[in-house]
Amino acid sequence: MGAAESADYGLLAPAWAGTRVAALTGDTALLQALLDVELAWVRVLADAGLADPEAPAAVAAVSDASLYDAASLAERAQGGGNPVIPLLADLRKLAQAQSPAAAGAIHRGATSQDIMDTALMLLARRALEAILSDADRAVTALGDLARRHARTLCVARTLTQHSLPSTFGLRAAQWLHGVGQAAEGLRTAALGLPLQWGGASGTMAALTTATAAHSGTDGPFDLTSRLAVALGLAEPVAPWQTNRLPVTGLGAALQDFTAAAGKMANDVLLLSRPEIGEVSEPRAAGRGGSSAMPQKQNPVLSVLIRSAALAAPGHGVQLQAAAAAADDERPSGSWHVEWQALRSLLRLAGGAAAKLAELAAGLQVHTRALERNLAAAGPLVVSEKIMAVVAPLLDDGVAGRGKKLVSEAVAHSLSTGEPFATVLRSTVPEDILSDDRLADILDPVNYVGEAAALIERITAAYPGKPSA
């Protein structure tokens, strides 16, 4: 099977296939990240006088992923358990042809885990830039949606049933609350992605020996600090070969984002059912159709976002299990299993973010359906308010009498179909509650609590970053 035949184009992963993050996390992107780390280290060594001044240019000339056969590297990686080892052999060979001194500078004082972990952090940083760009677009669109529908009444649902009056703006603001908070978690994770550099067993012994042999050279920590800056990564307190919290922390942030996106997708899937019809996804040519039922317009964006949200936790569990199984000074097997799990989480979050941005910006809200469904709930939708305001008027000196009478009125309306407003009017004497006051109590617009204030608080907390 040739390289093209074995490549993963995502045919079975429509949640992320074809997205920017798919390209940023592919094998070519990983290979480039590995080369970028090796090159950056050669430059640090040369600047410190630990490598020939010509070495960086020679290594830079051969640090293009297109010069390497990824399929061959993958096959040969079985020999040492990771792709860094065969890549080093090829890189040194090509660099040697550029400059005899270059090959000796490559990988000096490093180990394969240093390169692999650091490259994965670099890969994640690049992918997170794209994910956050889409997440910010979604946040901005959700804020606009919340403000636009701040006064649009709807019925809230709890445990799938009609509960109280609310506004569609608050529903959108709650989507924003989750997505915005998760995006901030991703931003924090991106800023904290650390360099990994400890040498063969985490003691930095080889690098210490190399710097000690050159008087006047900065120490190991100075050099690794420069490398972190060059790669745009955080400087760690110490090497983290078996402390896998940088990986699990990143994984958790990615899972949180897919979960927040999944929440909105779940709601859109429910609300777009024809019998509810409160929203519909933005239309696009060739999307949402059925191979057998041409009348259908499937909410594919939400379907794929939901699929990403459902898939992500499995990969997160894998990262956590690997971290818990880390042994000695170099994890045996548990380190290796992280790679695909982390890449899968980046891809799922990237796919979800891209689709969420489009969904949030183009979501169609059908106000007539919102009005219809709220009306179908009837006055019972404010029964909580009636219990609080009307029931005490009926106590007549007997505690609990009013609640009993209101409960009986509710039960009578539900069992006979007689309008609740009519039943309640016959239960409450006009001399203690006028028709106007009763109508005011039964009007759902008067029982949305602090919905408007909550929208303002949430949208102020997550203002978003409009696209240029």
VOPAGU-2260 file (C-alpha; in pm, 1 decimal, decimal comma):
REM VOPAGU-2260
SITE   aa  ch    i         X         Y         Z
SITE  MET   A    0       0,0       0,0       0,0
SITE  GLY   A    1     147,5     334,8    -105,5
SITE  ALA   A    2     167,4     653,7      96,0
SITE  ALA   A    3    -135,3     808,4     -71,5
SITE  GLU   A    4    -337,1     491,6     -18,7
SITE  SER   A    5    -257,0     478,0     351,4
SITE  ALA   A    6    -306,5     849,9     422,0
SITE  ASP   A    7    -589,0     947,5     656,1
SITE  TYR   A    8    -810,3    1200,3     482,4
SITE  GLY   A    9   -1090,8    1170,6     736,2
SITE  LEU   A   10   -1343,9     980,1     527,6
SITE  LEU   A   11   -1481,9     833,0     848,8
SITE  ALA   A   12   -1446,0    1157,3    1044,3
SITE  PRO   A   13   -1669,7    1425,4     887,5
SITE  ALA   A   14   -1664,5    1615,8    1216,9
SITE  TRP   A   15   -1311,4    1738,3    1138,4
SITE  ALA   A   16   -1224,9    1635,8     782,1
SITE  GLY   A   17   -1123,8    1923,6     557,5
SITE  THR   A   18   -1092,6    2179,5     837,8
SITE  ARG   A   19    -794,2    2402,8     905,2
SITE  VAL   A   20    -711,1    2199,0    1212,7
SITE  ALA   A   21    -710,0    1878,5    1007,1
SITE  ALA   A   22    -424,5    2021,1     800,8
SITE  LEU   A   23    -248,8    2161,1    1107,7
SITE  THR   A   24    -245,7    1822,0    1280,3
SITE  GLY   A   25    -171,2    1587,1     989,6
SITE  ASP   A   26     143,5    1378,3     960,0
SITE  THR   A   27     311,3    1641,7     744,9
SITE  ALA   A   28     239,3    1908,2    1007,4
SITE  LEU   A   29     375,5    1683,0    1281,8
SITE  LEU   A   30     686,1    1610,5    1077,3
SITE  GLN   A   31     738,1    1983,1    1025,0
SITE  ALA   A   32     698,4    2046,9    1398,4
SITE  LEU   A   33     964,7    1784,8    1474,4
SITE  LEU   A   34    1200,1    1950,1    1226,7
SITE  ASP   A   35    1123,1    2295,1    1364,9
SITE  VAL   A   36    1220,4    2183,4    1714,8
SITE  GLU   A   37    1548,5    2029,7    1597,8
SITE  LEU   A   38    1633,3    2340,8    1395,3
SITE  ALA   A   39    1549,9    2579,3    1678,1
SITE  TRP   A   40    1777,3    2381,6    1910,2
SITE  VAL   A   41    2067,0    2392,6    1663,3
SITE  ARG   A   42    2025,7    2769,6    1645,3
SITE  VAL   A   43    2030,4    2798,5    2025,1
SITE  LEU   A   44    2346,1    2586,8    2041,4
SITE  ALA   A   45    2516,2    2789,6    1770,8
SITE  ASP   A   46    2428,9    3118,9    1941,0
SITE  ALA   A   47    2583,0    2980,4    2261,3
SITE  GLY   A   48    2901,1    2872,9    2085,4
SITE  LEU   A   49    2818,3    2504,2    2124,5
SITE  ALA   A   50    2773,8    2438,2    1752,8
SITE  ASP   A   51    2944,8    2546,8    1434,0
SITE  PRO   A   52    2812,3    2886,1    1316,1
SITE  GLU   A   53    2731,4    2733,8     975,8
SITE  ALA   A   54    2519,9    2455,0    1125,3
SITE  PRO   A   55    2189,1    2646,2    1152,5
SITE  ALA   A   56    2186,8    2742,6     783,9
SITE  ALA   A   57    2274,7    2387,2     680,1
SITE  VAL   A   58    2000,3    2237,0     898,8
SITE  ALA   A   59    1748,7    2502,5     790,5
SITE  ALA   A   60    1806,9    2405,8     427,4
SITE  VAL   A   61    1689,4    2051,4     498,4
SITE  SER   A   62    1416,4    2126,1     756,2
SITE  ASP   A   63    1129,4    2115,4     511,9
SITE  ALA   A   64     884,2    1829,0     570,1
SITE  SER   A   65     837,3    1783,9     195,5
SITE  LEU   A   66    1194,2    1651,3     172,4
SITE  TYR   A   67    1104,4    1346,3     379,8
SITE  ASP   A   68     902,4    1032,3     314,6
SITE  ALA   A   69     645,5    1025,4     593,8
SITE  ALA   A   70     529,1     675,4     506,4
SITE  SER   A   71     883,7     542,8     529,8
SITE  LEU   A   72     940,8     722,7     859,0
SITE  ALA   A   73     622,3     575,9    1001,6
SITE  GLU   A   74     724,4     225,9     903,3
SITE  ARG   A   75    1077,2     264,5    1037,6
SITE  ALA   A   76     946,1     418,4    1362,6
SITE  GLN   A   77     858,0      67,0    1473,8
SITE  GLY   A   78    1227,9      -0,9    1522,6
SITE  GLY   A   79    1266,0     246,8    1809,5
SITE  GLY   A   80     904,8     308,4    1904,0
SITE  ASN   A   81     882,7     667,6    1780,8
SITE  PRO   A   82     930,0     863,4    1456,6
SITE  VAL   A   83    1207,1    1087,5    1590,6
SITE  ILE   A   84    1473,2     818,5    1560,8
SITE  PRO   A   85    1439,9     750,3    1185,8
SITE  LEU   A   86    1384,0    1121,0    1118,8
SITE  LEU   A   87    1713,6    1201,9    1288,3
SITE  ALA   A   88    1894,3     956,6    1064,5
SITE  ASP   A   89    1749,5    1117,8     752,5
SITE  LEU   A   90    1796,8    1471,9     880,3
SITE  ARG   A   91    2162,4    1414,9     965,8
SITE  LYS   A   92    2228,4    1258,8     628,7
SITE  LEU   A   93    2082,1    1554,2     441,0
SITE  ALA   A   94    2247,2    1808,4     670,4
SITE  GLN   A   95    2583,9    1638,3     630,3
SITE  ALA   A   96    2563,1    1702,7     258,5
SITE  GLN   A   97    2511,7    2072,6     332,6
SITE  SER   A   98    2784,6    2106,6     594,1
SITE  PRO   A   99    3000,2    1839,1     761,1
SITE  ALA   A  100    2967,8    2018,1    1096,0
SITE  ALA   A  101    2588,4    2033,1    1087,8
SITE  ALA   A  102    2517,3    1666,6    1157,2
SITE  GLY   A  103    2704,9    1676,9    1486,9
SITE  ALA   A  104    2503,8    1971,5    1611,7
SITE  ILE   A  105    2166,1    1811,4    1554,4
SITE  HIS   A  106    1995,6    1670,9    1865,4
SITE  ARG   A  107    2293,3    1742,0    2089,6
SITE  GLY   A  108    2202,8    1695,5    2457,7
SITE  ALA   A  109    1846,1    1596,3    2368,0
SITE  THR   A  110    1647,6    1272,6    2361,0
SITE  SER   A  111    1363,3    1159,2    2139,9
SITE  GLN   A  112    1101,1    1234,5    2405,6
SITE  ASP   A  113    1223,9    1593,1    2429,0
SITE  ILE   A  114    1168,1    1637,7    2057,5
SITE  MET   A  115     839,1    1448,7    2041,2
SITE  ASP   A  116     674,6    1613,6    2342,0
SITE  THR   A  117     793,1    1958,5    2242,2
SITE  ALA   A  118     679,1    1907,5    1883,0
SITE  LEU   A  119     334,6    1799,5    2003,0
SITE  MET   A  120     309,9    2112,6    2217,2
SITE  LEU   A  121     413,9    2317,7    1913,7
SITE  LEU   A  122     158,0    2137,2    1700,3
SITE  ALA   A  123    -108,3    2200,2    1964,4
SITE  ARG   A  124     -21,0    2570,8    1983,7
SITE  ARG   A  125     -62,6    2608,9    1608,6
SITE  ALA   A  126    -388,5    2415,5    1609,8
SITE  LEU   A  127    -522,8    2615,2    1904,3
SITE  GLU   A  128    -470,1    2938,9    1713,2
SITE  ALA   A  129    -714,1    2814,5    1450,4
SITE  ILE   A  130    -955,6    2669,1    1706,7
SITE  LEU   A  131    -963,9    2992,8    1904,5
SITE  SER   A  132   -1015,9    3198,3    1591,2
SITE  ASP   A  133   -1332,2    3000,1    1517,4
SITE  ALA   A  134   -1434,1    2995,9    1883,8
SITE  ASP   A  135   -1409,1    3374,3    1897,0
SITE  ARG   A  136   -1630,4    3401,8    1590,2
SITE  ALA   A  137   -1885,8    3178,3    1760,9
SITE  VAL   A  138   -1871,1    3385,2    2080,3
SITE  THR   A  139   -1928,1    3706,4    1887,5
SITE  ALA   A  140   -2220,6    3558,1    1695,2
SITE  LEU   A  141   -2382,1    3416,6    2009,5
SITE  GLY   A  142   -2352,9    3753,0    2181,4
SITE  ASP   A  143   -2527,3    3919,2    1889,1
SITE  LEU   A  144   -2797,2    3650,5    1893,8
SITE  ALA   A  145   -2855,3    3691,9    2267,0
SITE  ARG   A  146   -2890,3    4067,7    2245,5
SITE  ARG   A  147   -3111,8    4051,9    1936,7
SITE  HIS   A  148   -3359,2    3821,5    2110,1
SITE  ALA   A  149   -3334,7    3961,0    2461,1
SITE  ARG   A  150   -3711,1    4026,2    2464,4
SITE  THR   A  151   -3823,2    3734,3    2247,9
SITE  LEU   A  152   -4043,2    3522,1    2473,5
SITE  CYS   A  153   -4021,7    3144,1    2466,8
SITE  VAL   A  154   -4104,4    2852,1    2689,2
SITE  ALA   A  155   -3820,7    2701,3    2890,1
SITE  ARG   A  156   -3800,0    2324,8    2921,8
SITE  THR   A  157   -3675,3    2115,6    3211,0
SITE  LEU   A  158   -3648,7    1735,8    3191,3
SITE  THR   A  159   -3794,9    1771,9    2837,0
SITE  GLN   A  160   -4118,6    1935,6    2961,7
SITE  HIS   A  161   -4248,7    2293,2    2952,1
SITE  SER   A  162   -4148,2    2470,3    3273,5
SITE  LEU   A  163   -4145,2    2852,1    3290,9
SITE  PRO   A  164   -4145,1    3148,0    3054,3
SITE  SER   A  165   -3803,0    3263,0    2940,1
SITE  THR   A  166   -3650,7    3448,1    2647,5
SITE  PHE   A  167   -3467,3    3311,4    2350,6
SITE  GLY   A  168   -3200,0    3567,5    2422,0
SITE  LEU   A  169   -3126,1    3405,0    2755,7
SITE  ARG   A  170   -3109,5    3064,6    2589,2
SITE  ALA   A  171   -2851,6    3199,1    2344,2
SITE  ALA   A  172   -2667,2    3373,6    2627,9
SITE  GLN   A  173   -2638,2    3044,6    2813,7
SITE  TRP   A  174   -2488,8    2885,5    2502,7
SITE  LEU   A  175   -2249,0    3179,2    2500,7
SITE  HIS   A  176   -2170,1    3130,7    2868,9
SITE  GLY   A  177   -2053,6    2774,3    2809,2
SITE  VAL   A  178   -1869,7    2835,8    2484,1
SITE  GLY   A  179   -1708,8    3155,0    2612,0
SITE  GLN   A  180   -1588,2    2993,2    2932,0
SITE  ALA   A  181   -1451,8    2693,2    2742,0
SITE  ALA   A  182   -1275,8    2921,4    2493,4
SITE  GLU   A  183   -1107,3    3103,1    2780,8
SITE  GLY   A  184    -993,7    2764,8    2909,1
SITE  LEU   A  185    -839,1    2689,7    2570,7
SITE  ARG   A  186    -670,1    3029,2    2567,7
SITE  THR   A  187    -520,1    2963,5    2909,3
SITE  ALA   A  188    -405,5    2618,5    2798,7
SITE  ALA   A  189    -244,5    2765,3    2485,2
SITE  LEU   A  190     -44,9    3015,1    2689,8
SITE  GLY   A  191      82,8    2742,3    2920,6
SITE  LEU   A  192     197,2    2481,4    2669,3
SITE  PRO   A  193     546,4    2395,3    2795,3
SITE  LEU   A  194     876,0    2299,5    2642,2
SITE  GLN   A  195     996,0    1949,9    2735,9
SITE  TRP   A  196    1373,0    1915,0    2767,2
SITE  GLY   A  197    1536,1    1674,6    3007,4
SITE  GLY   A  198    1772,0    1452,6    2815,5
SITE  ALA   A  199    1777,7    1076,3    2832,1
SITE  SER   A  200    1647,0    1039,2    3188,5
SITE  GLY   A  201    1536,5    1385,9    3284,5
SITE  THR   A  202    1863,1    1492,4    3449,3
SITE  MET   A  203    1988,3    1711,2    3161,5
SITE  ALA   A  204    2325,2    1541,1    3213,5
SITE  ALA   A  205    2440,0    1547,2    2851,6
SITE  LEU   A  206    2360,3    1916,9    2817,6
SITE  THR   A  207    2529,9    1993,0    3149,5
SITE  THR   A  208    2843,7    1815,4    3028,0
SITE  ALA   A  209    2836,4    2000,2    2696,4
SITE  THR   A  210    2805,8    2343,7    2856,2
SITE  ALA   A  211    3065,1    2266,0    3122,4
SITE  ALA   A  212    3318,7    2185,1    2850,9
SITE  HIS   A  213    3290,3    2539,5    2712,6
SITE  SER   A  214    3386,0    2802,8    2964,9
SITE  GLY   A  215    3179,3    3116,9    2949,6
SITE  THR   A  216    2881,9    2936,4    2797,1
SITE  ASP   A  217    2542,2    2982,4    2955,7
SITE  GLY   A  218    2411,0    2692,5    3158,7
SITE  PRO   A  219    2150,5    2431,9    3055,4
SITE  PHE   A  220    1855,4    2627,6    3191,0
SITE  ASP   A  221    1957,3    2940,5    3002,2
SITE  LEU   A  222    1969,2    2742,7    2679,3
SITE  THR   A  223    1634,4    2570,4    2729,3
SITE  SER   A  224    1481,9    2906,2    2821,2
SITE  ARG   A  225    1599,9    3046,0    2488,2
SITE  LEU   A  226    1456,9    2744,1    2308,8
SITE  ALA   A  227    1118,6    2792,6    2473,8
SITE  VAL   A  228    1112,9    3155,9    2363,1
SITE  ALA   A  229    1217,2    3064,6    2008,6
SITE  LEU   A  230     933,6    2811,2    1981,3
SITE  GLY   A  231     674,1    3026,5    2154,0
SITE  LEU   A  232     628,7    2777,2    2437,0
SITE  ALA   A  233     624,1    2821,5    2813,5
SITE  GLU   A  234     937,7    2753,3    3012,4
SITE  PRO   A  235     869,7    2461,9    3250,1
SITE  VAL   A  236     987,6    2441,5    3608,9
SITE  ALA   A  237    1148,2    2108,0    3528,0
SITE  PRO   A  238    1134,5    1831,4    3266,8
SITE  TRP   A  239     801,0    1649,1    3266,0
SITE  GLN   A  240     872,2    1309,9    3106,6
SITE  THR   A  241     649,7    1125,6    3352,2
SITE  ASN   A  242     447,2    1416,7    3487,6
SITE  ARG   A  243     186,0    1419,8    3212,2
SITE  LEU   A  244     -31,6    1698,6    3348,8
SITE  PRO   A  245      58,6    1931,4    3059,6
SITE  VAL   A  246    -102,1    1676,7    2829,2
SITE  THR   A  247    -403,0    1593,5    3045,1
SITE  GLY   A  248    -462,9    1963,4    3114,8
SITE  LEU   A  249    -468,8    2040,2    2744,6
SITE  GLY   A  250    -692,5    1741,5    2684,2
SITE  ALA   A  251    -937,4    1857,6    2950,8
SITE  ALA   A  252    -960,4    2205,5    2797,2
SITE  LEU   A  253   -1030,8    2054,2    2455,8
SITE  GLN   A  254   -1298,6    1828,0    2602,4
SITE  ASP   A  255   -1462,1    2122,2    2780,2
SITE  PHE   A  256   -1487,3    2308,4    2452,8
SITE  THR   A  257   -1643,5    2018,0    2264,1
SITE  ALA   A  258   -1887,9    1969,2    2552,8
SITE  ALA   A  259   -1993,6    2335,6    2544,5
SITE  ALA   A  260   -2034,5    2320,4    2166,9
SITE  GLY   A  261   -2224,2    1994,2    2203,0
SITE  LYS   A  262   -2471,8    2153,9    2443,3
SITE  MET   A  263   -2575,5    2409,2    2182,5
SITE  ALA   A  264   -2587,3    2141,3    1913,6
SITE  ASN   A  265   -2813,1    1924,7    2131,3
SITE  ASP   A  266   -3054,7    2213,7    2177,3
SITE  VAL   A  267   -3057,8    2301,0    1808,1
SITE  LEU   A  268   -3129,0    1938,5    1720,0
SITE  LEU   A  269   -3427,6    1939,5    1955,0
SITE  LEU   A  270   -3557,3    2285,5    1866,3
SITE  SER   A  271   -3530,0    2224,2    1492,0
SITE  ARG   A  272   -3756,7    1918,8    1498,6
SITE  PRO   A  273   -4051,0    1996,8    1269,5
SITE  GLU   A  274   -4306,4    1958,2    1550,4
SITE  ILE   A  275   -4118,5    2222,0    1754,4
SITE  GLY   A  276   -3971,6    2431,7    1473,9
SITE  GLU   A  277   -3821,8    2710,5    1683,7
SITE  VAL   A  278   -3489,7    2726,5    1498,6
SITE  SER   A  279   -3325,4    2599,7    1183,3
SITE  GLU   A  280   -2966,1    2577,5    1070,7
SITE  PRO   A  281   -2820,8    2806,1     803,4
SITE  ARG   A  282   -2864,2    2657,9     459,9
SITE  ALA   A  283   -2575,5    2584,5     227,7
SITE  ALA   A  284   -2564,3    2420,8    -112,1
SITE  GLY   A  285   -2512,7    2046,6     -89,0
SITE  ARG   A  286   -2554,0    2027,3     288,8
SITE  GLY   A  287   -2826,3    1859,5     489,0
SITE  GLY   A  288   -2974,7    1651,0     210,9
SITE  SER   A  289   -3076,0    1286,8     230,4
SITE  SER   A  290   -2971,4    1020,4     -20,1
SITE  ALA   A  291   -3320,9     869,4     -11,8
SITE  MET   A  292   -3557,9    1144,7     107,7
SITE  PRO   A  293   -3520,2    1464,0     -96,7
SITE  GLN   A  294   -3767,1    1658,7     118,6
SITE  LYS   A  295   -3538,9    1645,9     421,2
SITE  GLN   A  296   -3311,1    1926,5     538,4
SITE  ASN   A  297   -3100,4    1764,8     805,9
SITE  PRO   A  298   -2929,2    1979,4    1073,6
SITE  VAL   A  299   -2588,3    1844,7     977,7
SITE  LEU   A  300   -2379,9    2110,0    1151,9
SITE  SER   A  301   -2534,6    2019,3    1485,7
SITE  VAL   A  302   -2512,1    1648,3    1411,8
SITE  LEU   A  303   -2138,3    1671,9    1349,8
SITE  ILE   A  304   -2074,8    1899,5    1648,0
SITE  ARG   A  305   -2262,6    1654,3    1866,8
SITE  SER   A  306   -2060,7    1364,6    1727,0
SITE  ALA   A  307   -1739,7    1547,3    1821,0
SITE  ALA   A  308   -1870,1    1612,9    2172,2
SITE  LEU   A  309   -1958,4    1246,2    2215,1
SITE  ALA   A  310   -1623,3    1122,7    2081,8
SITE  ALA   A  311   -1396,1    1356,5    2278,2
SITE  PRO   A  312   -1436,0    1206,6    2629,0
SITE  GLY   A  313   -1303,5     869,9    2515,1
SITE  HIS   A  314    -978,6    1026,4    2401,7
SITE  GLY   A  315    -962,1    1227,2    2722,8
SITE  VAL   A  316    -996,1     911,0    2929,3
SITE  GLN   A  317    -711,6     762,2    2728,9
SITE  LEU   A  318    -488,8    1057,6    2818,9
SITE  GLN   A  319    -580,6    1030,5    3185,1
SITE  ALA   A  320    -521,0     655,6    3190,4
SITE  ALA   A  321    -184,0     702,3    3022,0
SITE  ALA   A  322     -83,5     965,9    3277,0
SITE  ALA   A  323    -182,6     737,2    3563,1
SITE  ALA   A  324      19,7     451,9    3412,6
SITE  ALA   A  325     339,3     653,4    3357,6
SITE  ASP   A  326     633,4     463,9    3501,8
SITE  ASP   A  327    1000,0     521,6    3584,8
SITE  GLU   A  328    1174,8     810,7    3405,2
SITE  ARG   A  329    1031,0     735,8    3058,6
SITE  PRO   A  330     678,9     594,4    3028,2
SITE  SER   A  331     665,7     256,9    2859,1
SITE  GLY   A  332     372,4     242,8    2621,1
SITE  SER   A  333     158,4     494,2    2807,3
SITE  TRP   A  334     356,7     781,6    2653,1
SITE  HIS   A  335     307,6     639,3    2305,8
SITE  VAL   A  336     -69,2     607,7    2339,5
SITE  GLU   A  337    -103,9     980,1    2411,9
SITE  TRP   A  338      -6,1    1092,1    2064,2
SITE  GLN   A  339    -310,5     982,9    1868,9
SITE  ALA   A  340    -548,2    1066,1    2154,8
SITE  LEU   A  341    -420,5    1422,1    2179,2
SITE  ARG   A  342    -428,2    1471,0    1803,7
SITE  SER   A  343    -783,1    1336,3    1790,9
SITE  LEU   A  344    -894,1    1584,0    2056,8
SITE  LEU   A  345    -735,8    1872,3    1867,6
SITE  ARG   A  346    -909,5    1762,7    1550,2
SITE  LEU   A  347   -1248,2    1714,6    1715,0
SITE  ALA   A  348   -1229,7    2053,7    1887,8
SITE  GLY   A  349   -1115,6    2214,3    1563,4
SITE  GLY   A  350   -1400,1    2062,0    1367,6
SITE  ALA   A  351   -1653,3    2156,4    1633,6
SITE  ALA   A  352   -1525,7    2514,4    1651,1
SITE  ALA   A  353   -1544,7    2568,5    1275,2
SITE  LYS   A  354   -1899,0    2431,7    1255,1
SITE  LEU   A  355   -2011,4    2611,2    1569,8
SITE  ALA   A  356   -1898,6    2945,8    1429,7
SITE  GLU   A  357   -2106,9    2888,6    1117,9
SITE  LEU   A  358   -2404,7    2761,1    1315,8
SITE  ALA   A  359   -2405,7    3052,1    1559,7
SITE  ALA   A  360   -2369,4    3313,2    1287,0
SITE  GLY   A  361   -2642,3    3171,3    1066,5
SITE  LEU   A  362   -2895,9    3023,3    1309,2
SITE  GLN   A  363   -3250,4    3111,9    1205,1
SITE  VAL   A  364   -3489,3    3182,4    1493,1
SITE  HIS   A  365   -3859,6    3136,1    1416,1
SITE  THR   A  366   -4045,2    3371,3    1648,2
SITE  ARG   A  367   -4392,6    3253,1    1547,7
SITE  ALA   A  368   -4304,4    2900,5    1652,4
SITE  LEU   A  369   -4171,0    3035,4    1981,3
SITE  GLU   A  370   -4501,3    3217,1    2036,6
SITE  ARG   A  371   -4700,7    2908,3    1938,5
SITE  ASN   A  372   -4517,2    2677,5    2174,7
SITE  LEU   A  373   -4539,2    2924,5    2461,3
SITE  ALA   A  374   -4912,0    2960,4    2400,0
SITE  ALA   A  375   -4948,2    2582,0    2397,3
SITE  ALA   A  376   -4806,2    2573,9    2746,7
SITE  GLY   A  377   -5087,7    2805,2    2852,8
SITE  PRO   A  378   -5121,4    2986,7    3184,8
SITE  LEU   A  379   -4987,6    2681,4    3366,5
SITE  VAL   A  380   -4642,7    2796,8    3257,7
SITE  VAL   A  381   -4663,4    3057,4    3536,9
SITE  SER   A  382   -4798,5    2818,9    3800,3
SITE  GLU   A  383   -4489,0    2879,8    4011,8
SITE  LYS   A  384   -4577,7    3249,5    4028,8
SITE  ILE   A  385   -4941,1    3166,6    4104,2
SITE  MET   A  386   -4834,9    2953,7    4397,9
SITE  ALA   A  387   -4620,5    3238,4    4528,0
SITE  VAL   A  388   -4867,1    3523,9    4470,0
SITE  VAL   A  389   -5221,7    3385,0    4451,8
SITE  ALA   A  390   -5213,3    3092,1    4693,1
SITE  PRO   A  391   -5149,1    3309,0    5004,0
SITE  LEU   A  392   -5460,8    3511,0    4918,1
SITE  LEU   A  393   -5669,7    3195,5    4957,8
SITE  ASP   A  394   -5531,6    3079,7    5290,5
SITE  ASP   A  395   -5812,0    3252,5    5482,4
SITE  GLY   A  396   -5623,7    3198,8    5805,4
SITE  VAL   A  397   -5546,6    2834,2    5734,0
SITE  ALA   A  398   -5186,1    2775,2    5635,0
SITE  GLY   A  399   -5156,7    2568,4    5319,6
SITE  ARG   A  400   -5522,9    2604,5    5219,1
SITE  GLY   A  401   -5436,1    2831,8    4926,4
SITE  LYS   A  402   -5172,7    2594,2    4785,7
SITE  LYS   A  403   -5423,0    2308,9    4808,9
SITE  LEU   A  404   -5688,3    2505,2    4619,7
SITE  VAL   A  405   -5444,4    2611,3    4346,7
SITE  SER   A  406   -5315,2    2254,2    4311,6
SITE  GLU   A  407   -5673,5    2131,2    4274,8
SITE  ALA   A  408   -5736,8    2396,2    4008,4
SITE  VAL   A  409   -5429,5    2283,8    3816,0
SITE  ALA   A  410   -5534,6    1917,9    3840,1
SITE  HIS   A  411   -5888,3    2002,2    3727,3
SITE  SER   A  412   -5762,7    2192,6    3424,6
SITE  LEU   A  413   -5527,5    1913,6    3323,1
SITE  SER   A  414   -5787,2    1638,5    3365,5
SITE  THR   A  415   -6085,1    1812,2    3202,3
SITE  GLY   A  416   -5919,6    2039,0    2950,0
SITE  GLU   A  417   -6100,9    2340,0    3087,8
SITE  PRO   A  418   -5881,7    2650,5    3046,4
SITE  PHE   A  419   -5674,6    2705,2    3358,5
SITE  ALA   A  420   -5743,5    3078,6    3357,5
SITE  THR   A  421   -6117,6    3003,2    3377,3
SITE  VAL   A  422   -6075,3    2749,9    3656,2
SITE  LEU   A  423   -5851,0    2985,5    3852,6
SITE  ARG   A  424   -6095,1    3273,8    3809,0
SITE  SER   A  425   -6370,4    3064,3    3959,6
SITE  THR   A  426   -6140,3    2964,2    4246,3
SITE  VAL   A  427   -6025,0    3314,0    4342,5
SITE  PRO   A  428   -6291,9    3568,8    4444,4
SITE  GLU   A  429   -6279,2    3894,5    4250,2
SITE  ASP   A  430   -6285,3    4098,6    4566,9
SITE  ILE   A  431   -5934,4    3974,1    4658,0
SITE  LEU   A  432   -5794,8    3956,7    4303,8
SITE  SER   A  433   -5927,0    4172,1    4020,1
SITE  ASP   A  434   -5949,0    4057,3    3659,0
SITE  ASP   A  435   -5674,7    4299,4    3560,3
SITE  ARG   A  436   -5444,1    4180,9    3836,7
SITE  LEU   A  437   -5513,9    3816,2    3749,3
SITE  ALA   A  438   -5439,8    3881,0    3382,2
SITE  ASP   A  439   -5115,9    4050,8    3484,0
SITE  ILE   A  440   -5015,3    3747,7    3691,4
SITE  LEU   A  441   -5095,1    3506,6    3408,5
SITE  ASP   A  442   -4905,2    3704,0    3144,7
SITE  PRO   A  443   -4573,1    3520,5    3087,8
SITE  VAL   A  444   -4396,6    3843,8    2993,8
SITE  ASN   A  445   -4414,7    3939,6    3360,8
SITE  TYR   A  446   -4240,6    3625,6    3484,0
SITE  VAL   A  447   -3901,6    3605,3    3317,6
SITE  GLY   A  448   -3711,7    3711,4    3628,4
SITE  GLU   A  449   -3369,5    3860,8    3565,1
SITE  ALA   A  450   -3341,6    3730,2    3208,4
SITE  ALA   A  451   -3247,0    4070,8    3066,3
SITE  ALA   A  452   -2985,9    4132,9    3336,4
SITE  LEU   A  453   -2840,3    3784,3    3294,3
SITE  ILE   A  454   -2803,0    3843,8    2921,0
SITE  GLU   A  455   -2620,2    4168,3    2989,3
SITE  ARG   A  456   -2389,6    4004,0    3242,8
SITE  ILE   A  457   -2302,0    3711,1    3015,5
SITE  THR   A  458   -2250,1    3914,5    2699,1
SITE  ALA   A  459   -2033,2    4160,9    2891,9
SITE  ALA   A  460   -1821,4    3874,3    3026,9
SITE  TYR   A  461   -1764,8    3727,8    2680,9
SITE  PRO   A  462   -1759,4    4013,2    2428,4
SITE  GLY   A  463   -1594,7    3808,5    2153,9
SITE  LYS   A  464   -1351,1    3918,9    1888,5
SITE  PRO   A  465   -1516,2    4010,0    1556,8
SITE  SER   A  466   -1340,1    3891,6    1244,0
SITE  ALA   A  467   -1134,9    4151,9    1057,9
